[in-house]
Amino acid sequence: MSTERAASLAKRHGLGVLCGLAAGVWLGAAEAPTKLVNTGLSPYAISLCMVAGVFVARWSFPTLMRGTRSVFADLRENRQLLLPAVLAGMLWAVANTLTVFAIRNVGLAIAFPLWNTNSLIGILWGRLLFGELKGASRANILRVLLGTSAIVAAAILLGFSTLHAESAHHERVVGGIAAALGASLLWGTMYIPYRKAYISGMSPLSFVTVFTLGELGTMLTLVLTLDGGFNAPVFHSSSIRGMLFWLFLGGFVWVIGDLFQQYATKFLGIGRGIPLANTNQIWGLAWGVLVFGELAHADPTHKLLAISGSLVMILGAILVSMAVETERESASTEAAIRRECTRYGLDAQKLLASNGDAPPSSTDTSRSLLDYIILALSVGVFVLLGLWAERPQLTMNTAWVVALVIVMGVSVVVGTRALWRYNRFR
């Protein structure tokens, strides 16, 4: 491998790792508002309100970073990806609803590692559909296999740690585990459109604007069919008004994490990017245990099982992410790009260049009146909901909340600065 090529791959890998770690910090925090399910709100109401917050944020960030002119131009050039983006949003909406059920039944600290087995599904799809790990070194393959095995073992360990609850709660616990694993399956499959979009040259900031249409449409359908239709409490209950700010905030935080996750997928592929983003497990554990006091009354055995399982899962994700792409493996990625070009009549040289480390030369990031209207409406929505907000009836450790928010702030500043310098958020 030439020195220049090795340096390019190393730079790309390093940025992918940074994005994956930042994704973990924000995705872990995003699930904290779902603790509001313990206040009596239905999982469908929780998920719909979070998705509404996601919708606002998904149009705000692309507008802020690149402008709507650039986003719409990207969408016009990649019309073949619009339907996959909507389907990905639909999968996410159902998976997110399942996570709320899981949190209600088994708690955040237990549910998180179970649905993070989505990395196994992602690795499988990455290998079958996009040739990931094809041509990889034996060391890289070994890291992936050992990491995958560790993730599976950790999920089983954490699952059994909850089954020692009192027999009266077994059905509830089993339902929570099933919901978390169902979310894992859907989220693992959702990464197929992610990867397909990025090897076709679409920016993550453009992809998410269409993605959110599938999310919001699916959640409205679930509420109307499974949660009381137009008489659902989410549309009429006076108690939900004070909770809207926190649920919208959860969706807002999740979007930042997901954008970093999507860039990690773009730069590292599904098999590496998703396990690295799944370090959100350790941040979910931090929010669940340090902020909300989960496991505070558990016996030492249950605490040991939960902590050990979480650590084993993180170790597995790290092993997978350490499998740095080689030149032979990079050639298989280029072959996947060329297949997309042949299938849809795309410019192969342009796509190969967009997957490099040079900033795009013709991106129009100028602002229009529409951009300022979108940003003003987004800010206005959060200000209004903030005025309505009520303090949740939850016990929280304020000192740990402040500490974790500081970590989030540092990660987003470092991550966005690196992405801007690398390719202007392309």
C-alpha positions in Angstrom: 0.0 0.0 0.0 1.3 3.5 -0.9 2.1 5.8 1.9 -0.4 8.4 0.6 -3.2 5.8 0.3 -2.4 4.4 3.8 -2.5 8.0 5.3 -5.9 8.6 3.5 -7.4 5.4 4.9 -6.1 6.2 8.4 -7.5 9.7 8.3 -10.9 8.5 7.2 -10.8 5.7 9.8 -9.9 8.2 12.6 -12.7 10.5 11.7 -15.2 7.6 11.6 -14.0 6.5 15.1 -14.5 10.0 16.4 -18.0 10.2 14.9 -18.9 6.8 16.4 -17.7 7.8 19.9 -19.6 11.1 19.7 -22.7 9.2 18.5 -22.4 7.0 21.6 -22.4 10.0 23.9 -25.5 11.6 22.4 -27.5 8.4 21.6 -27.0 7.3 25.2 -28.4 10.6 26.5 -31.3 10.6 24.1 -33.1 7.7 25.8 -33.2 9.5 29.2 -36.5 11.3 28.4 -38.1 8.0 27.7 -38.0 7.5 31.5 -41.2 9.6 31.4 -43.0 6.4 30.6 -42.9 5.9 34.3 -45.1 9.0 34.7 -48.1 7.2 33.1 -47.7 8.2 29.5 -48.2 5.4 26.9 -45.1 4.2 25.0 -46.9 5.3 21.8 -47.4 8.9 23.2 -43.7 9.0 24.3 -42.5 7.8 20.9 -44.7 10.1 18.8 -43.7 13.2 20.8 -40.0 12.2 20.5 -40.4 11.7 16.7 -42.1 15.2 16.5 -38.9 16.6 18.1 -36.8 14.5 15.7 -38.8 16.0 12.8 -38.0 19.6 14.0 -34.4 18.8 14.5 -33.9 16.9 11.3 -34.9 19.9 9.3 -33.0 22.4 11.5 -29.5 20.8 11.4 -29.2 20.3 7.6 -30.5 23.9 7.2 -28.0 25.2 9.7 -25.0 23.3 8.4 -25.5 23.3 4.6 -28.6 25.3 3.7 -31.7 24.0 1.9 -30.4 24.7 -1.6 -27.6 22.2 -1.1 -29.9 19.7 0.5 -32.6 19.8 -2.2 -29.9 19.6 -4.9 -28.5 16.5 -3.3 -32.0 15.0 -3.1 -32.6 15.7 -6.8 -29.4 14.0 -7.8 -30.3 10.9 -5.7 -34.0 10.4 -6.4 -33.4 6.6 -6.3 -32.7 6.8 -2.6 -35.8 8.7 -1.5 -37.9 5.5 -1.0 -35.2 3.7 0.9 -34.8 6.7 3.2 -38.5 6.7 4.0 -38.5 3.0 4.7 -35.5 3.4 7.0 -37.5 6.1 8.9 -40.4 3.7 9.2 -38.2 1.0 10.7 -36.7 3.5 13.1 -40.1 4.6 14.4 -41.3 1.1 15.2 -37.9 0.2 16.8 -38.0 3.4 18.9 -41.5 2.5 20.2 -40.3 -1.0 21.1 -37.5 0.6 23.2 -40.0 2.5 25.2 -41.8 -0.7 26.0 -38.5 -2.3 26.9 -37.5 0.6 29.2 -40.8 0.4 31.0 -40.5 -3.3 31.6 -36.9 -3.9 32.4 -35.3 -0.5 32.8 -32.8 1.6 30.8 -29.7 -0.1 32.1 -30.9 -3.5 31.0 -32.8 -2.6 27.8 -29.9 -0.7 26.3 -27.4 -3.5 25.9 -30.1 -5.8 24.6 -31.1 -3.6 21.7 -27.5 -2.8 21.0 -27.1 -6.3 19.5 -28.2 -4.5 16.4 -24.5 -4.4 15.6 -24.7 -8.1 14.8 -27.5 -7.6 12.3 -25.6 -4.7 10.8 -22.4 -6.8 10.4 -24.4 -9.5 8.6 -26.0 -7.1 6.2 -22.8 -5.3 5.6 -21.0 -8.5 4.5 -23.9 -9.9 2.4 -24.9 -6.7 0.6 -21.9 -4.4 0.5 -18.9 -6.8 0.6 -17.6 -5.5 3.9 -14.7 -7.5 5.3 -14.1 -8.9 1.8 -10.4 -9.0 1.4 -9.9 -8.2 5.1 -6.8 -9.4 6.9 -7.1 -12.4 9.2 -6.5 -10.1 12.2 -9.4 -7.9 11.2 -11.7 -10.9 10.7 -10.7 -12.3 14.0 -11.4 -8.9 15.7 -14.9 -8.8 14.2 -15.7 -12.4 15.1 -14.4 -12.1 18.7 -16.2 -8.8 19.1 -19.4 -10.2 17.7 -19.2 -13.2 20.1 -18.6 -10.9 23.0 -21.7 -8.8 22.1 -23.9 -12.0 21.9 -22.5 -13.3 25.2 -23.1 -10.0 26.9 -26.7 -9.8 25.6 -27.4 -13.3 27.0 -25.8 -12.4 30.3 -27.9 -9.3 30.7 -31.1 -11.1 29.7 -30.5 -13.8 32.4 -29.7 -11.1 35.0 -33.4 -9.9 34.7 -35.0 -13.3 34.8 -34.2 -13.7 38.5 -37.0 -11.3 39.3 -40.0 -12.4 41.3 -42.2 -14.8 39.4 -45.1 -12.3 39.3 -43.1 -10.1 37.1 -41.7 -12.8 34.7 -44.2 -12.1 31.9 -43.4 -8.4 32.1 -39.7 -9.0 32.0 -39.9 -11.4 29.1 -42.0 -8.9 27.2 -39.4 -6.2 27.8 -36.6 -8.4 26.6 -38.5 -9.3 23.5 -39.2 -5.6 22.8 -35.5 -4.7 23.1 -34.4 -7.6 20.8 -37.1 -6.6 18.3 -35.8 -3.1 18.2 -32.3 -4.6 17.7 -33.5 -6.5 14.6 -35.2 -3.4 13.1 -32.4 -1.0 13.8 -29.8 -3.5 12.4 -31.8 -3.7 9.1 -32.3 0.0 9.0 -28.6 0.5 8.3 -29.0 -1.0 4.8 -30.5 2.2 3.4 -27.9 4.2 5.4 -25.0 2.5 3.7 -26.7 2.4 0.3 -27.1 6.2 0.5 -23.6 7.0 1.4 -21.8 4.8 -1.2 -24.1 6.5 -3.7 -22.8 9.9 -2.7 -25.7 11.3 -0.7 -24.8 13.5 2.3 -26.2 12.3 5.7 -27.6 15.7 6.2 -29.7 15.3 3.1 -30.7 11.7 3.8 -32.2 12.5 7.2 -34.6 15.1 5.8 -36.4 12.3 3.9 -35.8 9.8 6.6 -37.9 11.8 9.1 -41.0 11.6 6.8 -41.1 7.9 7.3 -40.6 8.3 11.1 -43.5 10.8 11.6 -45.9 9.0 9.3 -45.3 5.7 10.9 -45.8 7.0 14.5 -49.0 8.8 13.6 -50.3 5.5 12.1 -49.3 3.5 15.2 -51.1 6.0 17.5 -54.2 6.1 15.4 -54.5 2.3 15.1 -53.1 1.1 18.5 -53.5 3.9 21.0 -57.1 5.1 20.7 -57.2 6.8 17.3 -58.1 10.5 17.3 -59.3 10.0 20.9 -55.7 8.9 22.0 -54.6 10.7 25.2 -51.6 12.2 23.4 -54.1 14.5 21.4 -56.3 15.5 24.4 -54.6 14.9 27.7 -53.7 18.1 29.6 -51.0 16.3 31.5 -48.9 15.7 28.4 -48.5 19.4 27.6 -45.9 19.9 30.4 -43.9 16.9 29.2 -43.7 17.9 25.5 -40.5 19.9 26.0 -38.6 17.0 27.5 -39.8 14.6 24.8 -39.0 17.0 22.0 -35.6 17.5 23.6 -35.0 13.7 23.6 -35.7 13.7 19.9 -33.4 16.7 19.4 -30.6 15.0 21.2 -31.1 11.7 19.3 -30.8 13.5 16.0 -27.4 14.8 16.9 -26.3 11.3 17.9 -27.8 9.8 14.8 -26.0 12.2 12.5 -22.7 11.3 14.0 -23.7 7.6 13.7 -24.5 8.1 10.1 -21.2 9.7 9.4 -19.5 6.8 11.2 -21.4 4.4 8.9 -20.3 6.5 5.9 -16.6 6.4 6.8 -16.3 3.0 8.4 -19.1 0.9 7.0 -21.9 -0.9 8.9 -19.8 -3.6 10.5 -17.4 -1.1 12.2 -19.4 2.1 12.5 -22.4 0.6 14.3 -20.5 -1.3 17.0 -18.6 1.8 17.7 -21.8 3.9 18.0 -23.0 1.3 20.4 -20.7 2.6 23.0 -23.9 4.5 23.8 -24.4 1.5 26.1 -21.9 2.9 28.6 -23.6 6.3 28.5 -27.0 4.8 28.8 -25.8 2.9 31.8 -24.4 6.2 33.2 -27.7 8.0 32.8 -29.7 5.0 34.1 -27.6 4.3 37.2 -26.0 7.7 38.1 -28.9 10.0 37.2 -32.0 7.9 37.8 -30.7 5.5 40.4 -31.5 2.3 38.5 -30.1 -0.8 40.2 -29.9 1.2 43.5 -32.0 -1.4 45.3 -30.8 -4.4 43.4 -28.8 -7.1 45.2 -25.0 -7.4 44.5 -25.4 -10.3 42.1 -27.8 -8.4 39.8 -25.6 -5.4 39.9 -22.5 -7.5 39.0 -24.3 -9.2 36.1 -25.5 -5.9 34.7 -22.2 -4.2 35.0 -20.2 -7.2 33.7 -22.5 -7.7 30.8 -22.3 -4.0 29.8 -18.5 -4.0 30.0 -18.2 -7.2 27.9 -20.5 -5.7 25.3 -18.4 -2.5 25.1 -15.2 -4.6 24.8 -16.8 -6.5 21.9 -17.8 -3.3 20.2 -14.2 -2.0 20.6 -12.7 -5.1 19.1 -14.9 -4.8 16.1 -14.1 -1.1 15.6 -10.4 -1.7 15.8 -10.4 -3.7 12.5 -8.9 -0.9 10.4 -9.8 -1.2 6.7 -6.9 -2.4 4.5 -6.3 -1.4 0.8 -7.8 -4.8 -0.4 -10.9 -4.2 1.7 -11.1 -0.7 0.4 -11.1 -2.1 -3.1 -14.3 -4.1 -2.3 -16.0 -0.9 -1.1 -15.1 0.8 -4.4 -16.5 -2.2 -6.3 -19.8 -1.7 -4.4 -19.8 2.0 -5.4 -19.3 1.1 -9.0 -22.2 -1.4 -8.8 -24.4 1.4 -7.6 -23.2 3.6 -10.5 -24.0 0.9 -13.0 -27.4 0.3 -11.5 -28.5 3.9 -11.4 -26.4 5.5 -14.1 -24.3 7.5 -11.7 -20.9 9.1 -12.2 -18.4 6.7 -10.8 -15.5 9.1 -10.6 -17.6 11.7 -8.8 -18.8 9.2 -6.2 -15.3 7.8 -5.6 -14.1 11.4 -5.1 -16.9 12.2 -2.7 -15.8 9.2 -0.6 -12.3 10.7 -0.3 -11.0 13.3 2.1 -11.2 16.4 -0.2 -13.9 19.0 0.5 -16.4 19.3 -2.4 -15.7 22.2 -4.7 -19.2 23.0 -5.9 -21.4 22.7 -2.8 -23.8 25.6 -2.5 -24.2 26.4 1.2 -25.6 29.9 0.8 -28.7 30.7 2.8 -32.1 31.6 1.5 -35.2 33.1 3.1 -36.6 29.6 3.6 -33.6 28.7 5.7 -34.2 31.5 8.1 -37.9 30.7 8.3 -37.1 27.0 9.2 -34.6 28.0 11.8 -36.9 30.6 13.3 -39.8 28.1 13.5 -37.6 25.5 15.1 -36.4 27.8 17.8 -39.9 29.1 18.3 -41.3 25.6 18.9 -38.7 24.9 21.6 -39.2 28.3 23.3 -43.0 27.7 23.4 -42.6 24.2 24.8 -40.1 25.4 27.3 -42.6 27.9 28.6 -45.1 25.1 29.0 -42.6 22.7 30.5 -43.1 21.1 34.0 -40.6 19.5 36.1 -40.9 15.7 35.7 -41.9 13.7 38.7 -38.7 11.8 38.6 -35.8 11.5 41.1 -32.6 12.7 39.4 -29.1 13.4 40.6 -28.5 17.0 39.3 -24.7 16.9 39.7 -24.4 13.9 37.4 -26.8 15.5 34.9 -24.5 18.6 34.7 -21.4 16.4 34.3 -22.9 14.3 31.5 -24.2 17.4 29.7 -20.6 18.9 29.7 -19.3 15.7 28.1 -22.0 16.0 25.4 -21.0 19.6 24.7 -17.3 18.7 24.3 -18.1 15.8 22.0 -20.3 17.8 19.7 -17.8 20.7 19.3 -14.9 18.4 18.6 -17.0 16.2 16.2 -18.6 19.0 14.2 -15.2 20.8 13.8 -13.6 17.7 12.5 -16.4 17.0 10.0 -16.3 20.6 8.7 -12.5 20.5 8.2 -12.7 17.1 6.5 -15.4 17.6 3.8 -17.8 20.3 4.9 -20.4 17.8 6.1 -20.6 16.1 2.7 
